[in-house]
């Protein structure tokens, strides 16, 4: 697991133990998993998840990463929703790290901003 993914996991699961670190979501499962996790919601969380899926599917990793961070900050997520968002965030973080290593400007800037905000 990359350093970014480990940092994201630590940030989302907390420093204190009590539970295992979730595995990254396979990239092909991100959209279906988010759809399923927020299917019963109405209102802002479902709207945010639908926007996130659209942005991720358009390969805008920087915006998807930022939206996942925003979504993860909601205190009213169910345990299943939080786990899904965390796993997606781990995957997108790894994808961002790879894009930044290949010279992706947006990915590099967002990763730098993420690292400086920890």
Secondary structure as GFF3:
##gff-version 3
##sequence-region A 1 118
A	DSSP	alpha_helix	3	13	.	.	.	ID=ss1
A	DSSP	three_ten_helix	27	29	.	.	.	ID=ss2
A	DSSP	alpha_helix	30	37	.	.	.	ID=ss3
A	DSSP	alpha_helix	44	57	.	.	.	ID=ss4
A	DSSP	alpha_helix	61	72	.	.	.	ID=ss5
A	DSSP	alpha_helix	79	101	.	.	.	ID=ss6
A	DSSP	alpha_helix	105	116	.	.	.	ID=ss7
###
